[in-house]
């Protein structure tokens, strides 16, 4: 992104107004990620009451009302079209919704040229009970994650997600509690200030998965500012749009109280595609594993000799550390970096350890 484009953006600000009108004033190809929590168009009929006849504080605001599905679709095409214009080529968008609207949004996303990556189920740890007893308890919402286009090289911090999940691959069903307790903003009457305020834990996972520090995150329906607060905490820039004055005021208050983490705390475990590629031949030419070095497996059952061109030989034709490692095991494949070891001070050290040392030495220092 050019420096000029960055200067044209009102970074780290909350814009009050209609999201489509506001986005039309922003330069194209300027944001890295969009998180959108649009109106659900619930179309509730009458009041919803608990068994004790108390009124349920649901979603009945004017901003969630549309004349008919066609009007909602037209609105959705308008704001999604602007999001696609603003996204960089490799940018991604997250849209969250319920069964009332998410399927319509998914179809429109595809019609506009977005490339769907995942649908993620946010399974609520503490959903609102079903009071009428005429359908299943609605215990989840759906997030659609999509790239700007099919040819986008989207960011996915796979290793960071795996680390966040106790070193297990992160699944597409997320068990996260609703926004409750001190995090839930309330008005002077003790009622929820925003009926669909999202938990910060949800946004933490979304932004950690798909953005990097200093990326620009746009939220066209900012509400009470959850996206901005989490983006700021994670060292991302935010740009929020909200038309409701009470929500804007609440968002600004939360943003003022938020603190950005230190650069060291913002570093995440890099994915393989982000790690510098180091061929085995580089270790040979740098003298870390000079020609003639003997390589061993962990148990010293087999060995191989390093050749000057970065291949290795084990009583047969030379090949790569991976090819020869597979051949000596009679296996279809082998990760030679972890299979082969060199002797250092009487102990065996994996080649991968030497590669990590070389990578660390190449990293710039502050």
N, C-alpha and C positions, 0 to 999 in steps of 0.2 A: 504494500500500500504506500502511495506517495505521501510525502510530508504535507503537500498541499491539501490532500484529501482529509488527513487527520485534523488539520487546522480548520477545515470547513465544518467539522462535526462539533456539536455542543457536548463534548465528552464530560462524563460524570455529572450530568445534569438531569433534572426531571422537567419535561416539557408538559405544560398543561394544555390540553385541547384534544380534538378528534384525531385518532391515530392515523387514519388515512391521509387527512390533510397535512398533519405534521410530517409524516414520512415522505410525502411528495416534495417537501422542501429540503430533504437531505440528499447528499450526493450518492450516486449509485456505486456499487462495488466497494462499500466502505465499512461493512461490519463483518465480524468473523462468525458470530453465532446469534440466533434469535431464540428466545424463550417466550412462548405466547400462551396465555391462559385466557382465551377469549370468552365472551358471553356464551353460556351453555344453551340458551333458548329453551329453558325448562318447560315453559308454558304450563305452569301450575294452575290448577283449577280449584279455587276456594282455599280456605285455611286448612292447615295440617295441624291436628291436635294429638297430644299424648293421651294414654288411657286415663290419666287424672284430669283431663280436659284442659291442661295447660297448652299454650300455643307454641308450636315449634318455630324457632327462629330460622326460617329457610331463606331461599333466594327468591325474592319477589320485587327486586328493584327494577326501575324503569329501563336501566341499561340492558337488562336481560330479556326484554320483550321485543318481539318482531311480529309483523303483521301475519306472516305465513312462511312456510319453508323456502319459498322462492326469494323472499326478501332476505332471509338469513343467508341463503346461498350467494346472493349478489354481494352482500356485505363481506362474506368470507372471501370471495374471489378478489374483492378490492384490496383488503388488507394483506392477503397472502401474496398477491401480485406485487405490491410494494415491498414486502419482505424479500421476495426473490430478486427484485431489482437492487436492493440495498446489499444483499449478501455477496461476499467475494465468491469467486469461482469454486473454491474449496470449502466454503462455509457450510454450516448445517443449521437446521431449524428443529426445535422441539415444540410440539403443540400438545397441550393436555386438555382432555375433555371427558365427558360422560357419555352414556349410551344415547343421550338425546342428540348429540351433535358430532361426536368424533368420527362416525362413519361417513357423514357428509363431508367433513373436513378432509378425511383421507382421500376420498375420490377427487376432490378439488385440487389437493396437493399434486396428485398424479396428473390430472389434466393440465396443470400449469407447468409441468416438466420437472418437478421435484422427483428425486430418486429415494424411495423408502428404504431405510436401513434396518429399523427395528420398530416393533410396537412393544412398549414396556408397560407392564401392569403394576400400578401402585396399589398394593394390597394394604388397606388401612388396618392398623392394629386395633383401632377402637371406633368402628363405623357407627353411624347413627342407626338405632334399631328400626325395624319395619313395624310401624304402629298399627297399620290397617290390616296386616296379615293377609294380603291378597297377592303378594309376590315375594321373591327372594330378597333378603336383606342386601341392599346395594353396598358392597364392601370394597369396591375398587374403582379407580379411574384409570384411563388409558392415556399413555403418552405415545405420540408418533415422533420418531426421530428420522429426519430425512436430510439428504444432501441436496445441494442446489441443483445438481444435475447428475446424470448417469456417469459422466466423465470426471466428476469431482474426486479429488484425492483428499477425502475428509480426514480430520483428526480424530483418532480414538486412542485414548491413553489406557491401553489394555493392561499394562503392568500395574498402573496406578489403581485401576479398578480391582485387579486381582489382589493387590496388597490391602486395599480397603476391606476386602472380603476374606480376611485370614488366609491369604495365599491360595484361594480357590477362585476359579473363573466366576466372574460376576454373571448371574443369570438375569433374564429379562422380567422376572417377577420380584418386585422390591417391597419388602415388608417394613413399612415406616408408619409411625403413629400420626394421627391428625395433629394439626396445630392446636395445642391446648395450653393451659397454665399461663405463666407470665408471658409466653410468646404470643398468645392470642390477644390481639388488640380489642379493647372494648370502649364504647362511648360512655357519656356521663350517666347513662341509665343502666350501665352494666351489660348491655347487649353487644353482640359481636359487631365491631365496626365494619368489617367486610365479611360477607357470608361465605366466601370461598378462599380465605387467606391460606396460602400454602405453607407447609412447614419448611423451615430453613434447611433441614436435613435433606429434603428432596432436591432442593436447588443446589446444595453442596455436591451431591452425587452427579447431577446433570452437568454442572460446569466443570467439575474435576474430570469427568469422562471425556469431554469434547472440546475443551479450550485450553489455552496456555496462558501463563502470566502475560499481562499487557494486551491480550486480545480484547476486542470490543464486543460487548454483549448488548443487544437491543431487546427491550421488553416493551412491546406496543400496548400492553394492558397492565401497567405496572402495579395497579392497586395500591396496597399499603407498603410496597417497596421491598418485598422479600428478595427478588432477583438482584436489585441494586446493592442491598446489604451484603448478600453472599458474594457477589462479584467483587465488591470492594475488599472484603475480607481475604479473598483468594488472589488479590493482586490483579484482577481484571478491570478494564474500564467498562462502565455501564452507560447506557442511554435509555432513559425511561420515558414513556408517554402515558399520561393519565388525564382524564377529563373531569373526574369528580374532585371538587376542591377539598373535601374532608380527607379523601384518600391521599391526595398530594401532600397535605399538611402532615399526615401521619408518616408518610414515606420519608419526608425531609427530616422529621424528628429521629426516625430510626437510623437514617444515613449519618446524621451528625454524631450519633452515639457509637457507630461502628468503627472498628479499628482494622487497619490493613496489617496482615502478617508480615514478618521480616522476609527478605528474599530467600534466606536459608530455609525457612519453614514452608515456602511456596514450592520448593523443588519437589518433583514427583518422580517415581521410578519410571525411567524411559522405556518405551516400547522398542521392540527390535528394529523397527523401521527408522527409529530416531537415533539409534546407536551407530557410531562410526564403524564402517566395515573395515576389518583388518584381515587380509589374507595371511595364511600361514607363511607364505614366502617373505613377508615383511619381517617376521620374527627371525627368519634365517639371515636375511641381508643385514639386519641390525645387530647380529651377533648374539641375540638372546638364545637362539638354538642353532649354533653353527653347523655347517656340513659335517657329517660323521657322527653327530650326536646320536646316542641310542635312546629310543623311546620304548616305554614299557606300559603294559596295562597295569591296573591297580594291584593285581596279585603277582605281577612279574611272570605270568605264564607265557606271554608272547612278547616279542620285541620287534623293532624295526629300526632302520638306519636312515637318517636325514640326508637327502641329496641336495646339492648346491642350488638346484632350480626350485626348491620348495616341495618337491615330491618326497616320498619315503619308500623304502624297499624292505620287504620281509621275505626273502628267499624266492621272490617272483618278480614279475614286471613292476616297475615303480608306478605309483599312483598317488592320489591326494591322501591326506591323513584320513579322510572319510572313506575313500574307496578301499584302502589297505586295511583300515580298521574293520570294515564289513567283511572283507575277504578272510582275514584270520579268524573271524568268529563264525564264518559261513552264514552270515546274516544278510538280509536284503539291504540294510542301511546301517549307518553308524555315525554318531556325532564324534568326530575325531578330536574335537577340542576337549571333551570331557573323558574320552576313552584313553587317549595317550597321555603319558606322564614323562617328565624328565627328572633325573636325580639331582637334588640340590642338598648338599651337606648331609648325605646319607638318607634323605627322605625323598619320597616321590611327590612331585608337584604337577598338577594338571596343566596342560598347555593353556587351558582357558584362564588360569590364574596369571600366566605370563602375558596373555593378550590383554587382560584387564589392567595390568600394570602399564602396558604400552599406551592404552587408551587414556589412562589417568595422566600420564606424562604429557600427552598431547593437548589436554584441556587447558584453556586459557585461565590464568590466575588473575584475581582482582588486584 
